[in-house]
Amino acid sequence: MSLIGFYGINVAMKTKHSNIHLEIQTSRKNPVGLLRTSYREKGKIKHKQYGRITGCTLEQLKLLQLSFKERIVPENDADTFTILQSKEWGASKALSELAKQIGLPQILYSRPESWVKSAMAMIVGRLIYPGSKLSLCNQHQNTSLWEILGIDAIPDVDEHCYPVMDKLLKRQKSIQKKLATKHLNNHHMVLYDITSVYFEGEYNDSQIVKFGYNRDRKKGKEQVVVGLICNDDGCPVGIEVFAGNTKDESTVLDKIHEIRQEYHLEQIIFVGDRGMVTKSNLDALHDDKDIKTISALTHNQIQQLVIRNVIQPDLFDETLSTEVFDPETPEKRYCLCRNEGSAKRESQTRERLIELTEQGLQTIADYKRKTTVEKLGARVGKILAKYKIGKFIDWSIESAKEELSNSHKLTWILNTEKITNEQRLDGCYIITSDVDKEVMNTQKVIAAYKSLSYVEQAFRTMKTTHLHVRPVYHKHDSRIQSHLFLCMLSYYLQWHMRQRLQPLFNSDLKNKYRKWTVQAVINCLSQLTRNKIEMEGAVFYRNSEPTIEQQEILTLLGVTV
């Protein structure tokens, strides 16, 4: 019997009595291996024989004996084998199994076609090896990801990536509809926010890469605007790419109607940031009773309510949230909140800006060279515009008798009354909604708006911490859209990963020596390898055994490797 047959597979076999083991007899001239089982019957130990192995040396039989015990390699004879190659296995296997459990391949397409396998490789690979599609293909020498997902050939970016991205983009609406059906329902709350992704290089032929308001403060960079839709738990269900010069509020109306029509929602509670749910948008939605909104007021809107005496600064409290109504718009609810930490930061920021402004004004006042009143005024305006606290400073320039003189006098004084009134609103914010109080009380409205932090977390994850949506290596608009869609699907998989690993993350509070993050979990699982081993001329594969920590992670994920 050939030893290769035993080296290449798991030879442990089970019968109705027990596991088959190999018993070696050396009483004869040549050793013989007996395939037997042992069991008890009426208190007596009995054996049942299934076959004999002859023609092998004693050492070969010992190796076979170890293989029946699932211990291929002798513990004290490391020189008998050679590790030819080790590939990452654990993270790829765990995340691939998790994706199957949540039904992600079926969400992409109902049938198990080959392009779906490649798409899953890019989705899972984005979590473990963020980078270009070409770099992911080149990782095949270091990871078992492609083989795990059923792609045995060497991956080719022109075959396994780019055409797959095109197919994925064509199915985006269908995929997002399945996600919405799974994670949204009627009378459901929808979180929506937008961000920007900037680009390097030239995109002269692009219809979406444009200059616009850059939320990453990257001046001189073209960008696209990205809108993300999540349910109230932060699970992403849809993404859309807009031109880089698109304004926040201009995406809202179409997106609300699209969500209702595409996802067949009878009623919707739309939660958006204060920059999107503007007065004009609210007026446009006023007649549709099945669309409700939750948002927040801008600082100027809060001040207008104070001026009209609809609210008083004393009503804001950190522990007790007060709700008031405006007689002019009784359908609107105003939930008054205060954050002491934000109040302290805003106060310190204002004091610092006032200090910098006064330093700048003093520099102008000390200017000795001859100049004009207009030039001095322009310099003052530049300083006030830079630090944006001109409303707190009353200033004037006393002109000299001569037109060009160095005796112009700049004077200023702080308006303490305005500063005091502003301080009373430090840390204060108002959440507004038209949702009926019977449906959501004050605390639920506040919690709903705060849940927008889930979308912000998704953007941070996609842009910086894990998925690294940038740099974007694609030049065609369709590929850019498909790339961002892929990143959203990767975040969808990571979201489920986070949900299952929550007990592990919560354990950080108890264990000060270990701080678990998603990246730390992936790094830990990546230490599990698939090893190619040569022994006595035979080549076989063996996976490394999980450590206690790795097994705990796998158990929480509900997968085995």
C-alpha positions in Angstrom: 0.0 0.0 0.0 1.4 3.4 -1.0 2.3 5.8 1.8 1.4 8.8 -0.3 -2.3 7.9 0.0 -2.0 8.2 3.7 0.1 11.3 3.8 -2.2 13.4 1.5 -5.5 12.8 3.4 -6.8 12.5 6.9 -6.7 8.7 7.5 -8.7 8.6 10.7 -11.8 6.4 10.0 -14.7 5.6 12.2 -16.8 2.4 12.5 -19.9 1.6 14.5 -17.6 0.3 17.3 -14.9 3.0 17.5 -12.1 4.7 15.5 -9.8 2.4 13.5 -6.2 2.4 14.8 -3.0 0.8 13.5 -1.4 -1.8 15.7 2.2 -2.8 14.8 3.4 -6.3 15.3 7.2 -6.9 15.3 7.3 -10.5 16.4 7.9 -11.7 12.8 10.9 -11.0 10.5 9.2 -8.1 8.8 6.8 -5.8 10.8 3.1 -6.0 10.0 0.5 -3.3 10.6 -3.0 -4.4 11.7 -6.0 -2.2 11.1 -8.2 -2.9 14.1 -10.9 -1.4 16.4 -11.2 -2.1 20.1 -14.5 -2.1 22.0 -16.2 -3.5 25.1 -18.9 -6.1 25.0 -20.4 -7.4 28.2 -17.5 -6.0 30.2 -14.9 -7.6 28.0 -12.5 -5.9 25.6 -12.8 -7.2 22.1 -11.0 -6.4 18.8 -12.2 -6.4 15.2 -9.7 -6.5 12.4 -10.2 -4.8 9.0 -7.0 -5.5 7.1 -3.2 -5.8 7.2 -0.4 -3.5 5.9 2.8 -5.4 4.8 5.9 -4.4 2.9 6.7 -1.3 5.0 9.6 -0.6 7.3 9.0 -0.1 11.0 9.6 3.7 10.7 7.0 3.9 7.9 4.5 2.0 10.0 5.1 4.3 12.9 4.4 7.3 10.6 1.1 5.6 9.5 0.3 4.9 13.2 0.7 8.6 13.9 -1.4 9.6 11.0 -4.3 7.5 12.3 -3.9 9.5 15.5 -4.0 12.7 13.4 -0.4 13.4 14.3 1.5 13.2 11.0 4.8 14.5 12.2 6.7 12.7 15.0 7.2 15.1 17.9 10.8 14.4 18.5 12.0 13.9 14.9 11.8 17.3 13.2 14.5 16.3 10.7 12.2 13.8 9.0 10.1 16.5 7.3 10.6 19.8 5.4 8.1 22.7 5.3 8.1 23.8 1.6 5.6 26.6 1.9 3.3 28.4 4.3 0.3 30.4 3.3 -2.1 32.6 5.3 -5.2 30.5 5.9 -7.1 31.4 9.0 -8.4 34.9 8.3 -9.4 34.1 4.7 -11.2 30.9 5.8 -12.9 32.5 8.7 -14.2 35.5 6.8 -15.2 33.3 3.8 -17.2 31.0 6.0 -18.8 34.0 7.8 -19.8 35.4 4.3 -21.5 32.1 3.5 -23.3 32.1 6.8 -24.8 35.5 6.2 -25.7 34.6 2.6 -23.5 37.1 0.9 -22.7 35.0 -2.2 -26.5 34.4 -2.8 -27.1 38.2 -2.3 -24.6 38.8 -5.1 -26.2 36.3 -7.4 -28.7 33.4 -6.9 -26.6 30.9 -8.7 -23.0 29.9 -7.9 -21.3 31.2 -11.0 -17.5 31.6 -11.3 -17.6 35.4 -11.3 -19.3 35.3 -7.9 -16.3 33.5 -6.5 -14.0 36.2 -7.8 -16.3 38.9 -6.4 -16.2 37.2 -3.0 -12.4 37.0 -3.2 -12.2 40.8 -3.7 -14.8 41.5 -0.9 -13.0 39.3 1.6 -9.6 40.3 0.4 -10.4 44.0 0.9 -10.6 43.3 4.7 -7.3 41.3 4.9 -5.2 42.8 2.0 -6.5 46.4 1.3 -4.9 47.7 -1.9 -5.2 47.5 -5.6 -6.9 44.6 -7.4 -3.5 43.7 -9.0 -1.8 43.5 -5.6 -4.6 41.2 -4.4 -4.0 38.9 -7.3 -0.3 38.9 -6.6 -1.0 37.8 -3.0 -1.9 34.3 -4.2 1.6 33.2 -3.4 1.1 34.3 0.2 -2.5 33.5 0.9 -5.0 30.6 0.4 -7.8 33.1 -0.2 -8.3 32.3 -3.9 -8.2 28.6 -3.4 -10.6 28.7 -0.5 -13.2 30.5 -2.7 -12.8 27.9 -5.4 -10.3 29.6 -7.8 -7.5 27.1 -8.3 -5.8 28.9 -11.2 -3.4 31.8 -10.7 -5.7 34.9 -10.5 -5.4 37.3 -13.3 -6.6 40.9 -12.7 -7.9 41.1 -16.3 -9.9 37.9 -15.9 -10.9 37.7 -12.2 -11.2 41.4 -11.3 -12.1 44.0 -13.9 -14.9 42.0 -15.7 -16.3 41.0 -12.4 -16.4 44.6 -11.2 -18.4 45.4 -14.3 -20.9 42.6 -13.6 -21.2 43.6 -10.0 -22.0 47.2 -10.9 -24.8 46.1 -13.2 -26.3 44.1 -10.3 -25.9 46.9 -7.8 -29.6 47.9 -7.6 -30.6 44.2 -7.3 -28.0 43.5 -4.6 -29.0 46.6 -2.6 -32.7 45.7 -2.9 -31.9 42.3 -1.3 -29.9 43.9 1.4 -32.8 46.3 2.1 -35.3 43.5 2.2 -33.2 41.7 4.7 -32.4 44.6 7.0 -35.2 47.1 6.5 -38.9 46.8 6.9 -42.0 49.0 6.9 -42.1 52.0 9.3 -38.3 51.7 9.4 -35.7 54.3 10.3 -33.1 54.9 7.6 -29.7 56.6 8.3 -28.2 58.6 5.6 -25.0 60.7 5.3 -22.5 61.7 2.7 -18.8 62.2 2.5 -16.2 62.9 -0.2 -13.3 60.8 -1.6 -10.5 62.7 -3.2 -8.3 61.7 -6.1 -4.8 62.1 -7.3 -3.9 62.8 -11.0 -6.0 64.0 -13.9 -9.6 62.9 -14.7 -10.4 65.1 -17.6 -12.9 62.7 -19.2 -14.7 61.9 -15.9 -18.3 63.0 -15.3 -18.2 62.5 -11.6 -14.6 63.4 -10.5 -15.0 67.2 -10.0 -13.8 69.9 -7.7 -16.1 70.6 -4.7 -16.3 71.1 -1.0 -13.7 68.7 0.3 -14.7 67.1 3.7 -11.1 65.8 4.2 -9.7 69.4 3.8 -7.6 68.4 0.8 -7.5 71.6 -1.1 -6.8 71.5 -4.8 -8.0 67.8 -5.1 -10.8 66.6 -7.3 -13.3 64.3 -5.7 -16.5 62.3 -5.8 -19.3 62.6 -3.2 -20.4 59.3 -1.6 -23.8 58.7 0.0 -24.3 55.8 2.4 -27.6 54.3 3.5 -27.8 52.2 6.8 -30.5 50.8 9.0 -30.8 52.0 12.6 -28.1 49.5 13.7 -25.6 50.9 11.3 -25.8 47.9 8.8 -25.1 49.3 5.3 -27.7 48.6 2.7 -26.8 51.0 -0.2 -24.2 53.3 -1.5 -24.3 55.9 -4.3 -21.6 58.0 -6.0 -22.4 61.6 -7.0 -20.3 64.2 -8.8 -17.7 65.9 -6.7 -19.5 69.3 -6.9 -22.8 67.9 -5.5 -24.1 69.8 -2.5 -25.3 67.8 0.6 -28.9 68.9 0.5 -29.4 68.3 -3.2 -29.1 64.5 -2.8 -31.8 64.2 -0.1 -35.1 64.4 -1.9 -34.3 62.0 -4.7 -32.7 59.6 -2.2 -35.7 59.5 0.1 -38.1 58.8 -2.8 -35.7 56.3 -4.3 -35.5 54.4 -1.0 -39.3 54.2 -0.8 -39.7 53.1 -4.4 -36.8 50.7 -4.8 -37.1 49.1 -1.4 -41.0 49.1 -1.3 -41.2 50.8 2.1 -44.7 52.2 3.0 -43.4 54.6 5.6 -39.9 55.8 6.3 -38.2 57.8 9.1 -35.3 59.5 7.4 -32.4 60.5 9.7 -30.0 63.0 8.2 -27.4 65.6 9.3 -28.3 69.2 9.7 -26.6 70.1 6.5 -29.0 67.9 4.4 -32.4 68.2 5.9 -32.8 71.9 5.1 -36.0 74.0 5.2 -36.5 73.7 1.5 -36.3 69.9 1.7 -38.7 69.8 4.6 -41.2 72.0 2.7 -41.0 69.7 -0.3 -41.7 66.7 2.0 -44.4 68.4 4.0 -47.4 67.0 2.1 -46.2 63.3 2.2 -47.5 62.0 5.5 -45.6 58.7 5.1 -42.2 60.4 5.2 -40.9 61.6 8.6 -37.6 63.2 9.3 -35.1 63.5 12.2 -32.3 66.1 12.0 -30.7 68.9 14.0 -30.8 72.7 13.8 -27.9 74.8 12.8 -26.4 77.3 15.3 -28.1 80.2 13.5 -31.5 78.5 13.7 -31.0 77.9 17.4 -30.2 81.6 17.9 -33.3 82.6 16.0 -35.4 80.5 18.4 -33.7 82.2 21.3 -34.4 85.7 19.8 -38.0 84.8 19.3 -38.2 83.5 22.9 -39.3 80.1 21.7 -36.6 78.6 23.9 -34.3 79.9 26.7 -30.7 78.8 27.2 -31.6 77.7 30.8 -33.8 74.9 29.3 -30.7 73.0 28.1 -29.7 70.4 30.5 -27.1 67.6 30.2 -29.1 65.0 32.2 -32.7 66.0 31.4 -33.7 66.4 27.8 -36.5 69.0 27.3 -38.9 69.1 24.4 -40.6 72.3 23.2 -42.9 73.3 20.4 -42.9 76.3 18.2 -46.4 77.9 17.9 -45.7 78.9 14.3 -44.9 75.2 13.4 -46.7 73.0 15.9 -46.0 69.8 13.9 -42.2 70.2 14.7 -40.7 68.8 17.9 -37.6 70.4 19.3 -35.6 68.2 21.7 -33.1 70.4 23.6 -29.8 68.7 24.6 -26.5 69.7 26.1 -23.1 68.1 26.2 -20.8 69.3 28.9 -17.7 68.1 27.1 -18.6 69.9 24.0 -19.4 73.1 26.0 -15.9 73.0 27.5 -14.2 72.5 24.1 -16.2 75.3 22.5 -15.4 77.7 25.3 -11.7 76.9 25.1 -11.7 77.2 21.3 -13.4 80.6 21.4 -11.0 81.9 24.0 -8.0 80.8 22.0 -9.4 82.4 18.8 -10.0 85.6 20.6 -6.5 85.6 21.9 -5.0 84.9 18.4 -7.2 87.7 16.9 -6.1 90.2 19.5 -2.4 89.3 18.8 -3.0 89.9 15.1 -4.7 93.2 15.7 -1.9 94.3 18.0 0.6 93.5 15.3 -1.4 95.7 12.9 -1.6 98.5 15.5 2.1 98.4 16.0 2.8 98.8 12.3 5.1 101.9 11.9 5.5 102.3 8.2 3.3 104.7 6.3 0.1 103.3 4.9 -3.6 104.2 4.2 -6.7 103.6 6.2 -8.0 101.3 3.5 -5.0 99.0 3.7 -5.2 98.9 7.5 -8.9 98.1 7.3 -8.2 95.3 4.8 -5.6 93.8 7.1 -8.1 93.9 10.0 -10.7 92.2 7.9 -8.3 89.5 6.9 -7.5 88.8 10.5 -11.2 88.7 11.5 -12.1 86.4 8.6 -9.3 84.1 9.4 -10.4 83.4 13.0 -14.2 84.0 12.4 -14.9 85.9 15.6 -15.4 89.4 14.3 -18.9 89.5 15.8 -17.3 89.7 19.3 -15.0 92.6 18.5 -15.8 96.3 17.9 -13.0 98.1 16.2 -12.2 101.4 14.6 -9.4 103.3 12.9 -8.7 106.9 13.8 -7.4 108.6 10.6 -4.3 110.9 10.7 -4.4 114.3 9.1 -2.1 113.3 6.4 -3.2 110.7 3.8 0.0 108.6 4.0 1.1 108.5 7.6 2.2 106.1 10.2 0.0 107.7 12.9 -3.3 106.0 12.0 -4.6 104.5 15.3 -6.3 101.1 15.4 -8.5 100.5 18.5 -10.7 97.6 19.4 -12.7 96.3 22.4 -14.3 92.9 23.1 -18.1 92.9 23.2 -18.5 91.0 26.5 -22.3 90.9 26.3 -22.2 89.0 23.0 -19.5 86.6 24.3 -21.6 85.9 27.4 -24.7 85.2 25.3 -22.7 82.9 23.1 -21.3 81.1 26.1 -24.8 80.3 27.3 -25.3 78.1 24.2 -22.0 76.3 24.4 -22.5 72.5 24.1 -26.2 73.1 23.3 -27.9 71.4 20.3 -31.5 70.9 19.2 -32.7 67.8 17.5 -35.9 68.4 15.5 -38.4 65.9 14.2 -42.0 65.6 12.9 -42.4 62.0 14.0 -45.5 61.5 16.2 -44.8 61.4 19.9 -46.8 58.2 20.1 -44.3 56.5 17.8 -41.1 57.9 19.3 -40.7 59.7 22.6 -38.1 62.3 23.2 -35.3 59.9 24.2 -35.9 57.7 21.1 -35.7 60.8 18.8 -32.4 61.8 20.4 -31.1 58.3 20.2 -32.1 58.0 16.6 -30.2 61.2 15.6 -27.1 60.0 17.6 -27.2 56.7 15.7 -25.8 58.7 12.7 -22.5 58.0 14.4 -22.8 54.5 12.9 -22.6 56.0 9.4 -19.7 58.2 10.4 -17.9 55.0 11.7 -18.6 53.4 8.4 -17.0 56.3 6.6 -13.9 56.2 8.9 -13.6 52.4 8.3 -13.9 52.7 4.6 -11.6 55.7 4.2 -8.9 55.3 6.7 -8.8 52.6 9.4 -9.3 49.2 7.6 -10.7 49.2 4.0 -8.6 52.1 2.7 -10.9 53.1 -0.2 -8.1 55.4 -1.2 -6.0 55.6 -3.3 -8.4 54.8 -6.1 -6.4 53.2 -9.0 -9.3 53.3 -11.5 -9.8 56.0 -14.2 -13.2 55.0 -15.6 -16.3 56.3 -13.9 -18.0 52.9 -13.9 -14.9 51.2 -12.3 -14.8 54.0 -9.6 -18.4 53.3 -8.8 -17.8 49.6 -8.7 -14.8 50.0 -6.5 -16.8 52.0 -3.9 -19.6 49.4 -4.1 -17.1 46.7 -3.4 -15.8 48.6 -0.4 -19.3 48.9 0.9 -19.9 45.2 0.6 -16.6 44.6 2.5 -17.9 46.9 5.2 -21.1 44.9 5.3 -19.1 41.7 6.0 -17.1 43.6 8.6 -20.3 44.8 10.3 -21.5 41.3 10.8 -18.0 40.4 12.0 -18.2 43.2 14.6 -21.6 42.1 15.8 -20.4 38.6 16.5 -17.2 39.7 18.1 -18.8 42.2 20.4 -18.2 40.1 23.6 -14.5 40.0 22.7 -14.3 43.8 22.2 -16.2 44.3 25.5 -13.7 42.2 27.3 -11.2 44.9 26.7 -12.7 46.6 29.8 -11.5 43.7 31.9 -8.2 42.9 30.2 -5.9 45.9 30.3 -3.1 43.9 28.6 -5.0 43.2 25.4 -7.0 45.7 23.3 -8.9 43.9 20.6 -9.8 45.7 17.3 -11.0 44.4 14.0 -7.5 44.7 12.6 -6.0 42.9 15.6 -8.5 40.0 15.1 -7.6 39.7 11.4 -3.9 39.8 12.3 -4.4 37.1 14.9 -6.3 34.8 12.5 -3.7 35.4 9.8 -1.2 33.5 11.9 -3.1 30.3 11.1 -1.3 28.9 8.1 -1.7 26.1 5.5 1.7 24.4 5.3 3.0 22.3 2.4 5.2 19.6 3.9 7.5 17.0 2.4 8.4 13.8 4.3 10.1 10.8 3.1 9.5 11.8 -0.5 5.8 12.4 0.0 4.2 15.8 -0.1 1.1 16.7 1.9 -0.7 19.7 3.4 -1.3 20.5 7.1 -3.1 23.4 8.7 -1.6 24.9 11.9 -3.7 24.4 15.1 -5.5 27.4 16.6 -4.2 28.9 19.8 -6.6 29.5 22.7 -7.1 33.1 21.6 -7.7 32.1 17.9 -10.2 29.4 18.9 -12.1 31.9 21.1 -12.4 34.2 18.1 -13.5 31.4 15.8 -16.1 30.3 18.3 -17.5 33.8 18.5 -17.6 34.0 14.7 -19.3 30.6 14.6 -16.9 29.2 12.1 -14.3 26.4 12.0 -11.0 26.2 10.0 
